[in-house]
Amino acid sequence: MPDAAAIPHTSSSGGDSEGKSTSADKSSRSRKLKHDVIEAVNELIQDIGTCHEQIAEQAV
């Protein structure tokens, strides 16, 4: 039983140092992805607005 407790502890200790750099990388990638998604959504909103204006002009 003590061996089983020691193995996860050692594993989690090694994982913590790697986890910190990995979480920093994930955080950086998440920020970039979030920025890219927001930019794409804003472009889509502009495109929809342009289409709406064109349709309104044709309807008159």
Buried (B, 14 or more C-beta within 10 A) or exposed (E): EEEEEEEEEEEEEEEEEEEEEEEEEEEEEEEEEEEEEEEEEEEEEEEEEEEEEEEEEEEE
